[in-house]
Amino acid sequence: MTSALIADLKWRGAFAQSTDEVELAKHLDSGSRTLYIGFDPTAPSLHLGNLVQMTMLRRFQLAGHKPIALVGGATGLVGDPSGRSAERTLNDEEIVAQWLERIRKQLEGFLDFNSSKNGASMANNLDWTAPVSALNFLRDIGKHFSVNQMLAKDSVSARLESGGISYTEFSYQVLQAYDFLELFRRSNCTLQLGGSDQWGNITAGLDLIRKVTGESAYALSVPLLTKSDGEKFGKTASGSIWLDPTMTSPYAFYQFFINSDDRDVEKLLKIFSFKSHVEIEELLESLATNPGAREAHRALAREVTTSIHGADACAKVEVAAKALFGQGEITELDSGTLAGALAELPRTTINSSSEIPTWVDLIVATGVCESKSAARRIIKEGGAYLNNKKITAEDFAPTATDLIAGKFLVLRKGKRDLAAVELVK
């Protein structure tokens, strides 16, 4: 027996493993269930890797179940060893508390907390961890854990082989197991979801529930998302793709998806899109028959950007993307969207007290052209543009009137090679 929800997750590549799939399917099909995923405040924002888990919570909510987004005010102070080869730098309690509030707001904007039937809820594990003394925690919870079993967990054994692990991070699985037990007691939470690298921590919670209460719960893990080249999803040369627009602009966020490798688009659509199977298959057919149109890429970028940053921000980003490539008026873009778009381009700065150099000098300074002779050749061949206007003179130099919003110039070589110039004081 497989529930429709589990079948959908498998089709989307969002199912790695579960405890007793047949029983889990019966459990999900027999009523609205409460489930949770934990998010630790180890940075000021969630990132695209976290979005995979957020999407899972939303899928379960749309299927009629009640999601709990657990923000780890306690576990965020400790550090999860999963996927790490070295100890995490421990942050001050005040910093973690600030990050927790920022992450709470991101989760509140993604899940439905207002539904009367299966509205999402938020939890903070500091609420039940902080009041417990170390002695009571060791007596009441620690006694149920076998050190041999804890050492066998993949996240721990990998760290032992790579040089060792502190008692602090070694204890993380006990804290996560305690979370599952508390949510089981407080909210009748019977299912924990997480990345496949969390499987050892999740099953530790199942064991603890069984030993303390004599009852059973369930677990389901999601494969870690990687790109076709094996690189971790959500990582770029400039760092992580964050959900906070001040850390990764909506333009950069949108461009990450629009520029995805064709080989990754099917995987990304199935994981992140809430379109039907039929709609996704149609987009994939378009990708196969007319890849140059990038219809699937645009649909993916538009849907995910809208879900995180809103329809208005997504619309501005799409207008900016078209304008930068000559399909709109750059000067009409709002300064915030323009600044976010230009921040992703090769760039150079010029001093406000100096004369603006020639187009040739500027394009070389950005690195888009390797030499002045190459830049002059671009002009002769008709492929040089400033703010989408063709440049025909080799000695052309922009003036102050060419500056967009009083500080930017947009250079283009040919159809697609863009660069930015910013005036600084």
matplotlib code that plots the C-alpha trace (Angstrom):
import matplotlib.pyplot as plt

x = [0.0, 1.3, -0.5, -1.0, 1.3, 4.2, 3.7, 3.9, 7.1, 8.7, 7.8, 9.4, 12.6, 11.8, 11.7, 14.9, 13.8, 11.2, 10.4, 7.9, 6.5, 3.3, 2.4, 3.4, 1.0, -1.8, -1.0, -1.1, -4.3, -6.3, -6.4, -4.7, -1.3, 1.1, 4.7, 7.8, 11.1, 13.8, 15.7, 18.7, 19.6, 23.2, 23.1, 21.0, 18.9, 17.7, 19.1, 18.0, 18.9, 16.5, 13.9, 13.8, 12.6, 10.2, 8.7, 8.1, 6.2, 4.0, 3.3, 2.2, 0.0, -1.6, -2.3, -4.3, -1.6, -0.4, 3.2, 5.3, 8.3, 10.8, 13.3, 16.2, 16.9, 18.7, 20.2, 21.4, 23.6, 25.3, 25.9, 24.9, 27.9, 26.0, 27.8, 30.6, 34.3, 35.1, 33.6, 31.1, 31.9, 29.6, 27.7, 26.6, 23.1, 22.1, 23.2, 21.4, 18.2, 18.3, 18.8, 16.0, 13.5, 14.6, 14.2, 10.8, 9.6, 10.8, 8.9, 5.8, 5.8, 6.0, 3.5, -0.1, -0.4, -4.0, -6.0, -8.6, -8.2, -4.5, -2.7, 1.1, 2.6, 6.0, 8.1, 11.3, 13.2, 14.8, 11.3, 11.6, 15.4, 16.4, 14.3, 15.9, 19.0, 22.0, 21.6, 17.9, 18.6, 21.3, 19.1, 15.8, 17.0, 20.7, 20.1, 18.2, 21.1, 23.7, 27.2, 27.9, 24.8, 25.7, 29.2, 27.8, 25.7, 27.1, 27.5, 29.6, 31.6, 32.6, 33.9, 35.8, 37.5, 38.4, 40.0, 37.5, 34.3, 33.6, 31.2, 29.1, 28.4, 28.4, 25.4, 23.4, 21.6, 20.3, 18.9, 17.2, 15.8, 14.5, 12.8, 10.8, 9.8, 8.6, 6.6, 5.1, 4.0, 2.9, 1.4, 0.8, 3.5, 4.0, 6.3, 9.7, 11.0, 14.6, 17.4, 19.0, 22.0, 19.7, 18.5, 20.6, 19.3, 15.7, 15.8, 17.3, 14.1, 12.0, 13.9, 13.6, 9.8, 9.5, 11.6, 10.0, 6.3, 6.1, 4.5, 5.6, 6.2, 7.4, 10.2, 10.8, 13.9, 14.6, 17.6, 20.2, 19.9, 23.0, 23.6, 24.6, 28.3, 28.1, 28.3, 26.1, 22.8, 22.4, 26.1, 27.7, 31.2, 30.1, 28.6, 25.2, 21.9, 20.0, 16.3, 16.9, 16.7, 19.4, 21.8, 20.9, 18.9, 15.7, 17.4, 20.3, 17.8, 15.8, 19.0, 20.2, 17.3, 17.0, 20.7, 20.4, 22.1, 19.5, 20.4, 19.2, 15.9, 13.8, 15.1, 14.5, 11.1, 9.9, 11.4, 10.3, 7.3, 3.7, 2.5, 0.7, 2.6, 1.0, 2.2, 5.7, 5.8, 4.8, 7.5, 10.1, 8.8, 9.4, 12.9, 13.6, 12.2, 13.1, 15.8, 16.7, 13.3, 14.1, 10.4, 11.0, 13.8, 11.6, 8.6, 10.9, 12.5, 9.2, 7.4, 10.2, 11.1, 7.4, 7.0, 10.0, 10.0, 6.4, 4.9, 5.7, 9.5, 9.5, 7.8, 10.4, 13.2, 11.8, 11.5, 15.1, 16.4, 14.7, 15.9, 19.5, 19.5, 18.0, 14.3, 13.3, 14.3, 17.0, 16.5, 12.9, 14.0, 13.7, 17.0, 16.8, 16.0, 18.7, 21.3, 20.5, 20.8, 24.0, 25.6, 25.7, 27.7, 31.4, 32.0, 34.3, 34.1, 35.0, 35.6, 33.1, 35.9, 37.5, 36.4, 34.6, 37.0, 36.1, 33.9, 37.0, 38.8, 35.7, 34.9, 38.5, 38.4, 35.4, 37.3, 34.6, 37.2, 40.7, 42.4, 41.7, 42.3, 39.7, 37.3, 37.9, 37.2, 33.9, 32.9, 33.9, 31.8, 28.8, 28.6, 29.3, 26.5, 26.1, 22.7, 21.4, 22.5, 25.0, 28.5, 30.1, 33.1, 36.2, 37.0, 33.5, 33.4, 30.1, 29.2, 27.3, 24.0, 24.5, 24.6, 21.4, 20.1, 23.1, 25.6, 25.4, 26.4, 25.5, 28.0, 27.2, 29.4, 27.3, 24.0, 24.8, 28.0, 27.1, 29.1, 28.4, 30.2, 29.4, 30.2, 31.7, 32.6]
y = [0.0, 3.4, 6.7, 9.2, 11.6, 9.1, 8.2, 11.9, 12.3, 9.4, 10.8, 14.0, 12.4, 13.6, 10.3, 8.6, 6.2, 5.8, 3.5, 0.8, 2.5, 0.4, 1.4, 5.0, 5.0, 3.7, 6.3, 9.2, 7.9, 7.4, 11.1, 14.4, 13.9, 16.2, 16.3, 18.4, 19.5, 21.3, 24.4, 25.5, 29.3, 28.8, 31.8, 35.0, 33.4, 30.1, 29.0, 26.9, 23.7, 24.6, 25.4, 21.7, 20.9, 23.9, 22.6, 19.2, 20.8, 22.6, 19.5, 17.7, 20.6, 20.7, 17.0, 17.8, 17.3, 19.7, 20.9, 22.1, 24.3, 23.7, 26.5, 25.3, 27.9, 25.2, 23.0, 26.1, 26.8, 23.4, 22.6, 19.6, 17.4, 16.1, 16.8, 18.7, 17.8, 20.2, 21.7, 24.5, 27.9, 28.4, 31.7, 33.9, 33.3, 36.9, 36.3, 33.0, 34.6, 37.3, 34.8, 32.7, 35.6, 36.2, 32.6, 32.5, 35.3, 33.5, 30.3, 32.3, 33.7, 30.3, 28.1, 28.6, 29.4, 30.6, 27.6, 26.5, 22.8, 22.2, 25.5, 25.3, 26.1, 27.2, 25.7, 26.5, 23.7, 26.1, 26.2, 22.7, 22.3, 25.4, 24.5, 21.0, 20.7, 18.8, 16.2, 15.6, 15.5, 12.9, 10.8, 11.0, 11.2, 10.2, 6.9, 5.7, 6.1, 3.5, 5.1, 2.2, 3.1, 6.8, 6.1, 4.1, 7.0, 8.1, 11.7, 10.7, 7.9, 10.2, 12.8, 10.3, 9.1, 12.6, 13.6, 13.6, 15.2, 17.3, 16.1, 19.1, 18.0, 14.3, 15.2, 16.8, 13.6, 13.3, 16.9, 16.2, 13.0, 14.8, 17.3, 14.5, 13.1, 16.5, 17.2, 13.7, 14.4, 18.1, 18.0, 14.4, 14.8, 11.3, 12.0, 13.7, 14.7, 15.6, 15.4, 11.9, 13.1, 13.4, 9.8, 8.8, 11.7, 11.0, 7.3, 8.2, 10.1, 7.1, 4.9, 7.4, 7.7, 3.9, 3.5, 6.4, 6.0, 2.5, 3.9, 4.2, 7.1, 7.5, 9.0, 10.0, 11.4, 13.4, 12.9, 15.6, 17.7, 17.9, 19.3, 17.3, 18.1, 16.7, 20.2, 20.9, 22.5, 26.1, 26.9, 29.2, 30.6, 33.6, 31.5, 30.2, 31.3, 32.8, 33.4, 36.8, 39.4, 41.5, 38.5, 37.3, 39.8, 38.6, 39.1, 36.8, 34.3, 34.3, 34.1, 31.1, 29.1, 30.6, 29.7, 26.2, 23.4, 21.8, 18.5, 19.8, 21.4, 18.2, 17.5, 21.1, 21.4, 18.2, 19.2, 22.8, 23.3, 22.8, 22.3, 19.1, 16.1, 16.9, 20.5, 19.5, 16.9, 19.5, 21.8, 19.0, 18.1, 21.7, 21.5, 18.4, 19.7, 23.4, 23.9, 27.3, 28.7, 27.9, 27.7, 25.2, 27.4, 30.5, 28.6, 27.3, 30.6, 32.5, 30.0, 29.7, 33.5, 34.3, 31.9, 33.4, 37.1, 37.7, 38.3, 42.0, 41.4, 38.6, 40.8, 43.5, 41.0, 39.7, 43.2, 43.9, 40.8, 41.7, 45.4, 44.4, 42.4, 45.1, 44.1, 47.1, 50.5, 50.2, 53.8, 52.9, 50.2, 51.1, 51.7, 48.7, 46.1, 47.6, 47.6, 44.0, 43.0, 44.8, 43.4, 40.0, 41.3, 41.7, 45.3, 48.1, 51.4, 55.0, 57.9, 60.7, 63.3, 61.9, 62.0, 58.9, 56.7, 55.6, 52.6, 50.7, 51.4, 50.5, 47.2, 46.1, 47.1, 44.9, 41.9, 41.3, 42.2, 41.0, 43.9, 47.4, 46.1, 43.4, 46.1, 48.3, 45.3, 44.8, 48.4, 48.0, 44.8, 46.6, 44.6, 47.4, 48.9, 51.4, 51.3, 49.3, 52.0, 51.0, 52.5, 53.3, 55.5, 53.9, 56.9, 57.2, 58.2, 58.3, 61.5, 62.2, 62.3, 58.7, 57.6, 55.6, 56.7, 59.0, 56.2, 53.2, 52.4, 49.1, 47.8, 45.0, 43.1, 41.3, 39.8, 38.4, 39.6, 42.3, 44.4, 47.2, 50.4, 52.2, 55.7, 56.0, 59.0]
z = [0.0, -1.0, -0.2, -3.0, -1.1, -0.9, -4.6, -5.5, -3.4, -5.1, -8.6, -7.6, -6.3, -2.8, -1.1, 0.2, 2.9, 5.6, 8.5, 7.5, 4.4, 4.4, 8.0, 7.2, 4.2, 6.4, 9.0, 6.6, 4.8, 8.0, 9.1, 9.4, 11.0, 12.7, 11.4, 11.8, 10.4, 12.3, 11.1, 13.1, 13.3, 12.3, 9.9, 9.5, 6.8, 5.5, 2.1, -0.9, 0.8, 3.6, 0.9, 0.0, 3.5, 3.6, 0.4, 2.0, 4.8, 2.4, 0.4, 3.5, 4.5, 1.1, 1.5, 4.7, 7.4, 10.1, 9.8, 12.7, 11.8, 14.6, 14.9, 17.0, 19.6, 21.6, 18.9, 17.1, 20.1, 19.8, 16.1, 14.0, 12.9, 9.9, 6.7, 8.4, 8.6, 11.3, 14.4, 13.9, 15.4, 18.3, 18.2, 21.1, 22.4, 21.5, 17.9, 17.7, 19.1, 16.4, 13.6, 15.0, 14.7, 11.1, 10.2, 11.9, 9.6, 6.5, 7.5, 8.3, 4.8, 3.2, 5.1, 5.9, 9.6, 9.4, 8.3, 10.8, 9.9, 9.5, 10.0, 10.5, 13.9, 15.0, 17.9, 19.6, 21.3, 23.7, 25.4, 26.7, 26.8, 28.8, 31.9, 32.2, 34.4, 33.1, 35.8, 35.0, 31.3, 31.8, 34.2, 32.3, 28.7, 28.5, 30.1, 27.0, 24.6, 23.9, 23.2, 20.9, 18.8, 18.9, 17.6, 14.8, 13.4, 10.0, 11.0, 14.0, 12.5, 9.6, 12.0, 14.1, 11.0, 9.9, 13.2, 16.0, 17.4, 20.5, 23.1, 22.3, 18.7, 19.7, 21.9, 19.1, 18.2, 21.8, 21.7, 18.3, 19.7, 22.7, 20.3, 18.7, 22.0, 23.3, 20.1, 20.3, 23.8, 23.4, 19.9, 19.0, 16.3, 14.9, 11.9, 11.5, 8.1, 7.2, 4.8, 4.3, 6.2, 9.3, 9.2, 12.2, 14.3, 13.2, 14.1, 17.5, 18.2, 17.2, 19.6, 22.4, 21.9, 22.0, 25.1, 27.1, 26.0, 24.6, 21.4, 17.8, 15.5, 11.9, 9.8, 6.2, 4.7, 1.5, -0.7, -0.5, -3.7, -5.8, -9.3, -12.3, -11.8, -8.2, -6.6, -3.7, -4.7, -3.7, -3.8, -6.4, -6.9, -4.8, -2.0, -0.9, -2.4, 0.6, 1.0, 2.5, -0.2, 1.5, 1.3, -2.2, -4.3, -5.9, -9.3, -8.3, -6.9, -10.2, -12.3, -10.3, -11.6, -15.1, -15.6, -14.2, -16.3, -18.6, -17.0, -13.6, -14.6, -14.4, -10.9, -9.8, -11.2, -9.6, -6.2, -6.0, -8.3, -7.1, -10.7, -11.6, -13.0, -16.4, -16.4, -15.4, -18.1, -20.7, -19.6, -19.8, -23.3, -24.3, -22.8, -24.9, -28.2, -28.0, -25.3, -26.6, -25.6, -21.9, -21.2, -18.3, -16.8, -16.8, -15.3, -12.6, -11.8, -11.8, -9.5, -6.9, -6.9, -6.5, -3.6, -1.7, -2.7, -4.0, -7.3, -7.4, -6.9, -9.4, -12.0, -11.4, -11.8, -15.1, -16.4, -15.4, -17.0, -20.3, -20.1, -19.5, -22.7, -24.8, -24.6, -22.4, -21.1, -18.5, -17.3, -16.2, -13.7, -10.0, -8.4, -6.0, -8.6, -10.9, -8.1, -7.3, -11.0, -11.6, -8.4, -10.2, -13.2, -13.8, -12.7, -12.1, -10.3, -11.2, -8.9, -9.0, -9.0, -12.2, -15.8, -17.0, -19.1, -22.6, -23.3, -24.4, -21.1, -19.0, -20.7, -20.3, -16.6, -16.0, -17.5, -20.2, -22.9, -22.4, -24.2, -25.7, -29.2, -28.6, -27.3, -30.4, -32.6, -30.9, -31.7, -35.3, -35.6, -34.2, -30.9, -28.4, -26.2, -23.4, -21.6, -24.7, -27.1, -29.8, -29.6, -33.0, -32.1, -30.7, -28.5, -27.1, -23.4, -21.4, -19.6, -16.4, -18.3, -19.2, -15.6, -14.6, -11.2, -11.1, -10.5, -12.9, -16.5, -18.2, -20.8, -23.2, -25.6, -28.2, -27.2, -23.8, -22.2, -19.7, -17.3, -14.8, -13.9, -10.6, -9.7, -6.2, -4.1]

ax = plt.figure().add_subplot(projection="3d")
ax.plot(x, y, z, "-o")
ax.set_aspect("equal")
plt.show()
